[in-house]
Amino acid sequence: MNETYVITFEVKPTEVKRFHALLDGVLDAMRGETTFVRAALHVDPDRPNRFQLHETWSDRQDVLTVQLQRDYRRDWNAALAQVLAKPRSITIWTQLRADP
């Protein structure tokens, strides 16, 4: 069953461009993973430095043991403490229904 990781980021206003540059590389690389389903990045219309990422994957064990360790995530993970105004929030949701 697919699971979606909902991750909320509050980025330092001076780091928004860097945040996008780093995250774009991760999102581009994820598309080639066999257990990847989809991803969507959202911005709060009232707070342009607050973002929410929805990553949907088909295998939680693969995410935890393989995907989170991928080399293409190294720079992203290393930079988070510098670009975020506060720690990210991560929740996991199991899909019950999807409509086109």
C-alpha positions as CSV (number, residue, x, y, z in Angstrom):
1,M,0.0,0.0,0.0
2,N,1.3,3.5,-0.9
3,E,2.4,5.8,1.9
4,T,2.8,9.6,1.7
5,Y,5.4,11.4,3.7
6,V,4.1,14.9,4.5
7,I,7.1,17.1,5.4
8,T,6.6,20.7,6.4
9,F,9.6,23.1,6.2
10,E,10.0,26.6,7.5
11,V,13.0,28.0,5.6
12,K,15.0,31.0,6.6
13,P,14.0,33.8,4.2
14,T,17.6,34.3,3.1
15,E,17.9,30.6,2.3
16,V,14.8,30.0,0.1
17,K,16.8,29.9,-3.2
18,R,19.3,27.4,-1.7
19,F,16.5,25.3,-0.3
20,H,15.0,25.0,-3.8
21,A,18.3,24.3,-5.5
22,L,19.1,21.5,-3.0
23,L,15.6,20.0,-3.0
24,D,15.2,20.1,-6.8
25,G,18.2,17.9,-7.1
26,V,16.7,15.4,-4.7
27,L,13.3,15.4,-6.3
28,D,14.8,14.9,-9.8
29,A,16.9,12.0,-8.6
30,M,14.0,10.3,-6.8
31,R,11.9,10.0,-10.0
32,G,14.2,7.2,-11.1
33,E,13.6,5.0,-8.0
34,T,11.6,1.9,-8.4
35,T,9.4,2.4,-5.3
36,F,8.8,6.1,-6.0
37,V,5.2,7.0,-6.9
38,R,5.0,10.8,-6.9
39,A,6.0,14.0,-5.2
40,A,4.4,17.4,-4.9
41,L,5.9,20.6,-3.4
42,H,3.6,23.2,-2.1
43,V,4.2,26.7,-0.7
44,D,2.0,28.6,1.8
45,P,0.4,31.4,-0.1
46,D,0.7,33.7,2.9
47,R,4.2,32.7,4.0
48,P,6.6,32.3,1.0
49,N,9.2,30.6,3.1
50,R,6.9,27.8,4.4
51,F,6.8,24.7,2.2
52,Q,5.1,21.3,2.4
53,L,6.4,18.3,0.5
54,H,4.3,15.2,-0.2
55,E,6.4,12.2,-1.2
56,T,4.5,9.0,-2.0
57,W,6.3,5.7,-2.0
58,S,5.1,2.1,-2.4
59,D,7.5,0.5,0.2
60,R,8.1,1.9,3.6
61,Q,11.0,-0.5,4.4
62,D,12.7,0.6,1.2
63,V,12.3,4.3,2.1
64,L,13.8,3.7,5.6
65,T,16.6,1.4,4.7
66,V,17.6,2.4,1.2
67,Q,16.1,5.7,0.0
68,L,17.0,7.9,2.9
69,Q,20.6,6.7,2.6
70,R,21.0,7.6,-1.1
71,D,24.1,9.6,-2.1
72,Y,22.0,12.3,-3.8
73,R,20.4,13.2,-0.4
74,R,23.8,13.8,1.2
75,D,24.2,17.6,0.4
76,W,20.5,18.1,1.1
77,N,20.6,16.5,4.6
78,A,23.9,18.3,5.5
79,A,22.4,21.7,4.6
80,L,19.1,21.4,6.5
81,A,20.4,22.8,9.8
82,Q,21.6,25.8,7.9
83,V,18.5,26.5,5.7
84,L,15.7,25.7,8.1
85,A,14.4,28.2,10.7
86,K,13.1,25.3,12.8
87,P,13.2,21.5,12.5
88,R,11.0,20.0,9.8
89,S,7.8,18.2,10.7
90,I,7.3,14.7,9.2
91,T,4.1,12.7,9.2
92,I,3.2,9.5,7.4
93,W,-0.1,8.9,5.8
94,T,-1.4,5.6,4.3
95,Q,-3.5,6.0,1.1
96,L,-7.1,4.8,1.3
97,R,-8.3,6.2,-2.0
98,A,-7.0,8.1,-5.1
99,D,-9.1,9.7,-7.8
100,P,-7.7,11.0,-11.1
